Amino acid sequence: MDPATPARSPLASFDTARLHLRPLQEGDQALYLHLYTDPGVMRHIAAPLSPQAAHRAFAAALEQTRQAPPKLRMWVLHERTTPATALGIVALMYREPTRDSVEIGAMLRAEGQGRGLSVEAQRAVLDHVFGARPFEAPPPARVWSRNAPGNGASIAGRLKLGFVRALSDDPHGEWMRWEMTRARWQALQSSGRDMALLNASG
């Protein structure tokens, strides 16, 4: 990577049109427990955790964000108009030692769902993964995600972001896998900018 464009801090906060994303903190335990113990939030992910298991998972998540390099990068989502309320989380999960690929996912409270906020947050994270100043140098070759076949909202979100279906490694067919490469993301952003310029000039 060009020394003039260093990697971003793993603890960077950033904004989108409607959201402020900040790193997970110790004070976010209540939000984390709510998300992972709520049957509605977890219905397409897994069985809700018990409060005790969620406590342990939160402690493990914090520890993973503090490792060097981190196994987990997690941000808490706030609407910029109501910054005191945390709506959910978006995360990058590094599951391979080579860090050549990373999983992305998001979880929102009921009041944050159905409004396009998950897509908006994940688009911002993807832009930082693959952009001019990525979180890591070199950046991963691909970002992947998975969802249950019955999760229509997640499928729609993957398509809006430009992910493509990939061969699933799930032998039971319980998960759909999606992938985004750096080249595809940059091409999509370039075509989007070109279309915006064309519409503006027209």
Backbone as CSV, one residue per row, in Angstrom:
resi,resn,N_x,N_y,N_z,CA_x,CA_y,CA_z,C_x,C_y,C_z
1,MET,0.832,-1.187,0.000,0.000,0.000,0.000,0.865,1.233,0.000
2,ASP,0.429,2.268,-0.684,1.126,3.539,-0.738,1.220,4.117,0.662
3,PRO,2.417,4.521,1.118,2.537,5.098,2.459,1.669,6.326,2.648
4,ALA,1.289,7.000,1.554,0.466,8.201,1.662,-0.976,7.877,2.019
5,THR,-1.376,6.590,1.911,-2.738,6.194,2.237,-2.695,5.071,3.259
6,PRO,-2.377,5.412,4.511,-2.246,4.377,5.539,-3.575,3.742,5.866
7,ALA,-3.495,2.550,6.487,-4.709,1.866,6.921,-5.383,2.668,8.020
8,ARG,-6.700,2.562,8.095,-7.452,3.237,9.132,-7.221,2.574,10.483
9,SER,-7.473,3.322,11.534,-7.434,2.747,12.871,-8.531,1.706,13.004
10,PRO,-8.236,0.571,13.645,-9.277,-0.433,13.841,-10.393,0.056,14.746
11,LEU,-10.180,1.178,15.430,-11.185,1.725,16.333,-11.867,2.945,15.739
12,ALA,-11.830,3.101,14.436,-12.385,4.285,13.806,-13.899,4.336,13.946
13,SER,-14.415,5.543,14.177,-15.843,5.825,14.095,-16.097,6.552,12.790
14,PHE,-17.287,6.412,12.250,-17.599,7.111,11.013,-19.104,7.268,10.887
15,ASP,-19.514,8.136,9.954,-20.918,8.474,9.761,-21.388,8.111,8.369
16,THR,-22.695,7.849,8.267,-23.371,7.733,6.985,-24.414,8.842,6.940
17,ALA,-25.266,8.815,5.939,-26.289,9.858,5.838,-27.181,9.897,7.078
18,ARG,-27.506,8.711,7.615,-28.423,8.663,8.760,-27.822,8.116,10.034
19,LEU,-26.640,7.509,9.957,-26.111,6.762,11.084,-24.757,7.262,11.553
20,HIS,-24.495,7.052,12.827,-23.151,7.172,13.394,-22.746,5.789,13.861
21,LEU,-21.582,5.326,13.411,-21.059,4.015,13.782,-19.831,4.218,14.657
22,ARG,-19.839,3.602,15.823,-18.703,3.715,16.745,-18.326,2.336,17.250
23,PRO,-17.093,2.154,17.675,-16.654,0.835,18.139,-17.415,0.356,19.374
24,LEU,-17.548,-0.944,19.488,-18.167,-1.561,20.656,-17.376,-1.202,21.911
25,GLN,-18.099,-0.908,22.999,-17.494,-0.533,24.272,-18.092,-1.372,25.398
26,GLU,-17.450,-1.312,26.566,-17.942,-2.074,27.714,-19.357,-1.667,28.092
27,GLY,-19.703,-0.395,27.874,-21.032,0.086,28.217,-22.139,-0.403,27.300
28,ASP,-21.784,-1.185,26.260,-22.782,-1.678,25.309,-23.318,-3.061,25.672
29,GLN,-23.040,-3.504,26.887,-23.455,-4.845,27.273,-24.969,-5.012,27.195
30,ALA,-25.726,-4.010,27.647,-27.192,-4.134,27.637,-27.713,-4.296,26.212
31,LEU,-27.174,-3.527,25.276,-27.580,-3.665,23.880,-27.251,-5.056,23.366
32,TYR,-26.053,-5.508,23.611,-25.612,-6.821,23.130,-26.514,-7.916,23.688
33,LEU,-26.798,-7.867,24.984,-27.654,-8.883,25.596,-29.061,-8.828,25.014
34,HIS,-29.565,-7.638,24.780,-30.904,-7.522,24.189,-30.935,-8.200,22.818
35,LEU,-29.960,-7.918,21.974,-29.955,-8.469,20.623,-29.867,-9.991,20.634
36,TYR,-28.970,-10.531,21.438,-28.699,-11.965,21.391,-29.671,-12.811,22.215
37,THR,-30.522,-12.178,23.017,-31.519,-12.937,23.770,-32.927,-12.696,23.249
38,ASP,-33.092,-11.818,22.268,-34.410,-11.485,21.750,-34.831,-12.486,20.664
39,PRO,-35.936,-13.205,20.847,-36.351,-14.197,19.842,-36.631,-13.591,18.472
40,GLY,-37.152,-12.367,18.436,-37.432,-11.727,17.162,-36.175,-11.395,16.384
41,VAL,-35.172,-10.872,17.062,-33.908,-10.541,16.403,-33.195,-11.804,15.946
42,MET,-33.269,-12.845,16.746,-32.510,-14.073,16.496,-33.240,-15.087,15.628
43,ARG,-34.450,-14.797,15.178,-35.279,-15.831,14.557,-34.665,-16.427,13.293
44,HIS,-33.857,-15.649,12.563,-33.230,-16.176,11.354,-31.747,-16.482,11.551
45,ILE,-31.268,-16.425,12.795,-29.835,-16.598,13.059,-29.565,-17.894,13.811
46,ALA,-30.125,-17.978,14.991,-29.932,-19.153,15.839,-30.885,-19.040,17.007
47,ALA,-30.882,-20.034,17.875,-31.705,-19.954,19.079,-31.206,-18.813,19.953
48,PRO,-32.101,-18.045,20.557,-31.659,-16.965,21.448,-30.768,-17.502,22.558
49,LEU,-29.784,-16.701,22.947,-28.910,-17.097,24.042,-29.589,-16.860,25.377
50,SER,-29.176,-17.612,26.369,-29.589,-17.310,27.732,-28.858,-16.049,28.181
51,PRO,-29.367,-15.342,29.182,-28.640,-14.155,29.668,-27.203,-14.473,30.077
52,GLN,-26.993,-15.624,30.690,-25.645,-15.988,31.124,-24.727,-16.212,29.917
53,ALA,-25.238,-16.921,28.904,-24.433,-17.158,27.709,-24.164,-15.863,26.971
54,ALA,-25.130,-14.956,26.956,-24.940,-13.666,26.286,-23.891,-12.831,27.007
55,HIS,-23.871,-12.891,28.333,-22.831,-12.198,29.104,-21.454,-12.706,28.689
56,ARG,-21.304,-14.032,28.619,-20.018,-14.610,28.244,-19.648,-14.228,26.799
57,ALA,-20.629,-14.240,25.908,-20.365,-13.888,24.517,-19.935,-12.433,24.378
58,PHE,-20.539,-11.559,25.173,-20.152,-10.142,25.122,-18.713,-9.960,25.585
59,ALA,-18.348,-10.611,26.656,-16.968,-10.508,27.149,-15.990,-11.036,26.107
60,ALA,-16.346,-12.139,25.444,-15.472,-12.695,24.406,-15.371,-11.753,23.210
61,ALA,-16.490,-11.126,22.845,-16.477,-10.189,21.715,-15.571,-8.996,22.005
62,LEU,-15.672,-8.445,23.198,-14.795,-7.322,23.562,-13.330,-7.729,23.482
63,GLU,-13.021,-8.917,23.990,-11.640,-9.394,23.956,-11.150,-9.536,22.520
64,GLN,-11.991,-10.052,21.633,-11.598,-10.233,20.241,-11.366,-8.902,19.532
65,THR,-12.116,-7.872,19.909,-11.902,-6.560,19.282,-10.581,-5.931,19.719
66,ARG,-10.028,-6.400,20.839,-8.825,-5.784,21.388,-7.553,-6.543,21.019
67,GLN,-7.696,-7.660,20.343,-6.523,-8.415,19.930,-5.813,-7.721,18.777
68,ALA,-4.568,-8.075,18.567,-3.780,-7.475,17.494,-3.190,-8.577,16.622
69,PRO,-3.685,-8.699,15.380,-4.827,-7.945,14.842,-6.132,-8.474,15.398
70,PRO,-7.194,-7.673,15.365,-8.450,-8.116,15.966,-9.102,-9.245,15.178
71,LYS,-9.685,-10.188,15.911,-10.480,-11.234,15.266,-11.886,-10.730,14.951
72,LEU,-12.248,-9.628,15.564,-13.584,-9.074,15.407,-13.498,-7.557,15.412
73,ARG,-14.187,-6.946,14.466,-14.395,-5.500,14.482,-15.901,-5.295,14.564
74,MET,-16.346,-4.586,15.580,-17.781,-4.411,15.779,-18.104,-2.963,16.094
75,TRP,-19.120,-2.460,15.427,-19.563,-1.092,15.627,-21.007,-1.075,16.105
76,VAL,-21.323,-0.108,16.945,-22.683,0.130,17.412,-23.297,1.224,16.554
77,LEU,-24.553,1.021,16.164,-25.234,1.943,15.275,-26.146,2.874,16.064
78,HIS,-26.009,4.175,15.794,-26.906,5.190,16.344,-27.456,6.017,15.190
79,GLU,-28.740,6.348,15.243,-29.236,7.338,14.294,-28.689,8.698,14.686
80,ARG,-28.266,9.465,13.707,-27.659,10.761,14.004,-28.662,11.724,14.608
81,THR,-29.948,11.540,14.321,-30.971,12.425,14.885,-31.309,12.063,16.328
82,THR,-31.006,10.828,16.744,-31.266,10.386,18.122,-30.032,9.650,18.637
83,PRO,-28.939,10.368,18.855,-27.661,9.715,19.167,-27.639,8.958,20.490
84,ALA,-28.578,9.204,21.366,-28.549,8.522,22.658,-29.061,7.087,22.562
85,THR,-29.708,6.742,21.458,-30.305,5.414,21.321,-29.476,4.536,20.403
86,ALA,-29.043,3.390,20.912,-28.300,2.421,20.103,-29.287,1.471,19.451
87,LEU,-29.192,1.338,18.120,-30.147,0.534,17.374,-29.666,-0.880,17.082
88,GLY,-28.363,-1.096,17.076,-27.873,-2.424,16.735,-26.381,-2.429,16.527
89,ILE,-25.906,-3.459,15.849,-24.476,-3.626,15.627,-24.225,-4.085,14.192
90,VAL,-23.038,-3.781,13.705,-22.531,-4.336,12.451,-21.115,-4.802,12.731
91,ALA,-20.730,-5.924,12.134,-19.448,-6.518,12.517,-18.734,-7.139,11.338
92,LEU,-17.412,-7.173,11.446,-16.533,-7.935,10.567,-15.900,-9.033,11.409
93,MET,-16.026,-10.276,10.948,-15.526,-11.427,11.707,-14.469,-12.150,10.892
94,TYR,-13.240,-12.149,11.407,-12.114,-12.772,10.716,-12.002,-14.212,11.186
95,ARG,-12.408,-15.153,10.331,-12.456,-16.558,10.701,-11.303,-17.369,10.131
96,GLU,-10.465,-16.759,9.288,-9.348,-17.467,8.668,-8.029,-16.854,9.133
97,PRO,-7.036,-17.667,9.460,-5.747,-17.128,9.905,-5.090,-16.216,8.873
98,THR,-5.334,-16.484,7.594,-4.709,-15.669,6.552,-5.342,-14.298,6.429
99,ARG,-6.579,-14.127,6.981,-7.327,-12.872,6.903,-7.578,-12.454,5.455
100,ASP,-7.585,-13.448,4.566,-7.820,-13.170,3.152,-9.295,-12.922,2.867
101,SER,-10.159,-13.365,3.765,-11.583,-13.099,3.632,-12.141,-12.796,5.015
102,VAL,-13.281,-12.105,5.044,-13.882,-11.705,6.305,-15.397,-11.751,6.152
103,GLU,-16.070,-12.185,7.214,-17.530,-12.247,7.201,-18.102,-10.944,7.730
104,ILE,-19.173,-10.453,7.101,-19.866,-9.254,7.558,-21.276,-9.632,7.975
105,GLY,-21.786,-8.960,8.984,-23.150,-9.201,9.435,-23.639,-8.043,10.276
106,ALA,-24.950,-7.948,10.429,-25.546,-6.875,11.211,-26.764,-7.391,11.950
107,MET,-27.048,-6.802,13.096,-28.222,-7.129,13.897,-28.831,-5.822,14.398
108,LEU,-30.136,-5.660,14.213,-30.821,-4.446,14.640,-31.991,-4.770,15.544
109,ARG,-32.234,-3.878,16.503,-33.435,-3.972,17.316,-34.659,-3.817,16.420
110,ALA,-35.808,-4.212,16.922,-37.031,-4.187,16.118,-37.307,-2.799,15.551
111,GLU,-37.058,-1.743,16.326,-37.361,-0.389,15.867,-36.417,0.100,14.775
112,GLY,-35.327,-0.618,14.557,-34.403,-0.233,13.499,-34.563,-1.048,12.229
113,GLN,-35.427,-2.058,12.258,-35.575,-2.949,11.116,-36.556,-2.390,10.088
114,GLY,-36.396,-2.857,8.835,-37.310,-2.469,7.780,-37.158,-1.059,7.275
115,ARG,-36.024,-0.423,7.545,-35.814,0.981,7.160,-34.550,1.169,6.330
116,GLY,-33.899,0.075,5.953,-32.695,0.171,5.151,-31.451,0.545,5.928
117,LEU,-31.522,0.548,7.250,-30.371,0.968,8.053,-29.269,-0.080,8.048
118,SER,-29.638,-1.353,8.023,-28.630,-2.408,7.975,-27.817,-2.312,6.688
119,VAL,-28.490,-2.132,5.572,-27.790,-1.990,4.290,-26.895,-0.759,4.305
120,GLU,-27.395,0.339,4.845,-26.616,1.586,4.895,-25.344,1.399,5.727
121,ALA,-25.477,0.729,6.866,-24.311,0.516,7.725,-23.310,-0.415,7.065
122,GLN,-23.796,-1.506,6.478,-22.878,-2.455,5.853,-22.205,-1.860,4.616
123,ARG,-22.917,-1.007,3.894,-22.294,-0.349,2.741,-21.120,0.521,3.199
124,ALA,-21.296,1.223,4.307,-20.218,2.066,4.822,-19.020,1.228,5.255
125,VAL,-19.287,0.100,5.916,-18.190,-0.770,6.349,-17.461,-1.349,5.139
126,LEU,-18.212,-1.786,4.141,-17.585,-2.328,2.924,-16.711,-1.280,2.251
127,ASP,-17.168,-0.050,2.257,-16.377,1.008,1.627,-15.063,1.212,2.360
128,HIS,-15.074,1.022,3.677,-13.834,1.140,4.440,-12.963,-0.101,4.303
129,VAL,-13.573,-1.257,4.074,-12.787,-2.474,3.850,-12.038,-2.391,2.526
130,PHE,-12.727,-1.929,1.490,-12.180,-1.961,0.132,-11.753,-0.593,-0.397
131,GLY,-11.920,0.469,0.377,-11.673,1.816,-0.120,-10.208,2.212,-0.138
132,ALA,-9.979,3.511,-0.308,-8.612,4.021,-0.450,-7.816,3.891,0.844
133,ARG,-8.520,3.915,1.993,-7.842,3.753,3.283,-8.495,2.604,4.036
134,PRO,-8.184,1.367,3.668,-8.847,0.205,4.274,-8.435,0.004,5.727
135,PHE,-9.223,-0.812,6.425,-8.922,-1.126,7.818,-7.614,-1.891,7.938
136,GLU,-7.287,-2.702,6.924,-6.079,-3.501,6.973,-5.309,-3.349,5.677
137,ALA,-4.007,-3.458,5.764,-3.139,-3.419,4.593,-2.291,-4.682,4.579
138,PRO,-2.431,-5.524,3.531,-3.383,-5.363,2.433,-4.797,-5.732,2.871
139,PRO,-5.812,-5.218,2.175,-7.184,-5.561,2.535,-7.507,-6.993,2.140
140,PRO,-8.554,-7.571,2.733,-8.949,-8.925,2.331,-9.385,-8.963,0.874
141,ALA,-9.241,-10.111,0.257,-9.635,-10.260,-1.143,-11.145,-10.262,-1.301
142,ARG,-11.848,-10.738,-0.279,-13.305,-10.821,-0.386,-13.955,-10.685,0.979
143,VAL,-15.182,-10.225,0.949,-16.056,-10.197,2.118,-17.218,-11.133,1.828
144,TRP,-17.594,-11.931,2.796,-18.692,-12.863,2.584,-19.731,-12.718,3.683
145,SER,-20.897,-13.218,3.374,-21.988,-13.179,4.338,-22.858,-14.402,4.134
146,ARG,-23.702,-14.679,5.081,-24.596,-15.825,4.971,-25.923,-15.488,5.623
147,ASN,-26.966,-16.145,5.175,-28.282,-15.970,5.769,-29.120,-17.217,5.560
148,ALA,-30.134,-17.365,6.388,-31.066,-18.466,6.229,-31.877,-18.246,4.957
149,PRO,-32.218,-19.311,4.224,-32.984,-19.156,2.985,-34.312,-18.436,3.166
150,GLY,-34.906,-18.514,4.362,-36.181,-17.856,4.596,-36.092,-16.406,5.013
151,ASN,-34.888,-15.877,5.110,-34.701,-14.496,5.556,-34.747,-13.559,4.348
152,GLY,-35.962,-13.212,3.931,-36.127,-12.387,2.740,-35.493,-11.022,2.855
153,ALA,-35.543,-10.415,4.040,-34.961,-9.081,4.206,-33.452,-9.117,4.008
154,SER,-32.802,-10.155,4.527,-31.362,-10.273,4.369,-30.990,-10.532,2.919
155,ILE,-31.766,-11.368,2.232,-31.504,-11.632,0.814,-31.629,-10.347,0.010
156,ALA,-32.681,-9.575,0.274,-32.862,-8.309,-0.429,-31.697,-7.355,-0.157
157,GLY,-31.215,-7.352,1.083,-30.081,-6.501,1.419,-28.820,-6.890,0.690
158,ARG,-28.551,-8.201,0.583,-27.367,-8.657,-0.146,-27.434,-8.208,-1.610
159,LEU,-28.614,-8.322,-2.208,-28.766,-7.924,-3.610,-28.594,-6.419,-3.773
160,LYS,-29.108,-5.632,-2.835,-28.947,-4.180,-2.911,-27.475,-3.787,-2.827
161,LEU,-26.721,-4.507,-2.023,-25.301,-4.204,-1.865,-24.457,-4.717,-3.033
162,GLY,-25.023,-5.607,-3.839,-24.290,-6.123,-4.992,-23.567,-7.425,-4.755
163,PHE,-23.841,-8.089,-3.633,-23.233,-9.400,-3.388,-23.720,-10.397,-4.439
164,VAL,-22.922,-11.426,-4.673,-23.316,-12.502,-5.580,-23.347,-13.807,-4.796
165,ARG,-24.257,-14.696,-5.204,-24.350,-15.992,-4.554,-23.061,-16.772,-4.774
166,ALA,-22.664,-17.490,-3.740,-21.456,-18.316,-3.798,-21.802,-19.718,-3.332
167,LEU,-20.930,-20.659,-3.634,-21.125,-22.033,-3.212,-21.053,-22.103,-1.694
168,SER,-22.089,-22.632,-1.081,-22.137,-22.725,0.372,-21.332,-23.925,0.851
169,ASP,-20.668,-23.753,1.985,-19.930,-24.855,2.585,-20.775,-25.564,3.648
170,ASP,-22.080,-25.255,3.666,-22.986,-25.865,4.626,-23.560,-27.151,4.031
171,PRO,-23.177,-28.308,4.524,-23.642,-29.572,3.935,-25.134,-29.815,4.125
172,HIS,-25.759,-29.084,5.066,-27.174,-29.301,5.348,-28.074,-28.303,4.614
173,GLY,-27.479,-27.364,3.901,-28.267,-26.399,3.140,-29.038,-25.408,3.987
174,GLU,-28.582,-25.164,5.209,-29.300,-24.267,6.099,-28.915,-22.807,5.888
175,TRP,-27.852,-22.572,5.133,-27.372,-21.202,4.936,-27.125,-20.929,3.460
176,MET,-27.440,-19.721,3.045,-27.053,-19.210,1.736,-25.796,-18.361,1.924
177,ARG,-24.819,-18.523,1.058,-23.567,-17.768,1.157,-23.500,-16.746,0.023
178,TRP,-23.003,-15.557,0.366,-22.853,-14.458,-0.584,-21.434,-13.924,-0.488
179,GLU,-20.893,-13.417,-1.595,-19.531,-12.888,-1.579,-19.436,-11.569,-2.353
180,MET,-18.475,-10.769,-1.918,-18.134,-9.522,-2.599,-16.609,-9.442,-2.676
181,THR,-16.070,-9.274,-3.871,-14.634,-9.088,-4.021,-14.316,-7.598,-4.067
182,ARG,-13.073,-7.283,-3.801,-12.667,-5.883,-3.847,-12.860,-5.302,-5.252
183,ALA,-12.511,-6.078,-6.282,-12.658,-5.589,-7.655,-14.124,-5.310,-7.973
184,ARG,-15.016,-6.208,-7.545,-16.441,-5.993,-7.826,-16.956,-4.770,-7.089
185,TRP,-16.567,-4.612,-5.810,-17.036,-3.457,-5.045,-16.584,-2.151,-5.694
186,GLN,-15.332,-2.091,-6.079,-14.825,-0.864,-6.694,-15.501,-0.596,-8.031
187,ALA,-15.790,-1.650,-8.791,-16.490,-1.470,-10.058,-17.913,-0.965,-9.823
188,LEU,-18.586,-1.495,-8.813,-19.936,-1.048,-8.508,-19.952,0.412,-8.073
189,GLN,-18.964,0.794,-7.263,-18.919,2.188,-6.826,-18.620,3.112,-7.986
190,SER,-17.738,2.690,-8.879,-17.405,3.503,-10.048,-18.611,3.669,-10.957
191,SER,-19.336,2.576,-11.201,-20.507,2.662,-12.069,-21.590,3.512,-11.434
192,GLY,-21.705,3.442,-10.096,-22.683,4.272,-9.402,-22.358,5.744,-9.511
193,ARG,-21.072,6.085,-9.375,-20.671,7.490,-9.515,-20.882,7.970,-10.939
194,ASP,-20.561,7.107,-11.906,-20.749,7.486,-13.304,-22.222,7.737,-13.600
195,MET,-23.114,6.913,-13.045,-24.539,7.090,-13.261,-25.044,8.363,-12.615
196,ALA,-24.513,8.671,-11.430,-24.924,9.915,-10.746,-24.509,11.142,-11.547
197,LEU,-23.295,11.091,-12.089,-22.825,12.207,-12.905,-23.656,12.347,-14.168
198,LEU,-24.016,11.204,-14.760,-24.823,11.228,-15.984,-26.196,11.822,-15.683
199,ASN,-26.807,11.428,-14.574,-28.114,11.957,-14.220,-28.052,13.449,-13.923
200,ALA,-26.954,13.870,-13.273,-26.807,15.278,-12.952,-26.642,16.137,-14.204
201,SER,-25.875,15.601,-15.161,-25.638,16.369,-16.395,-26.848,16.376,-17.306
202,GLY,-27.710,15.332,-17.172,-28.876,15.238,-18.022,-30.011,16.103,-17.535
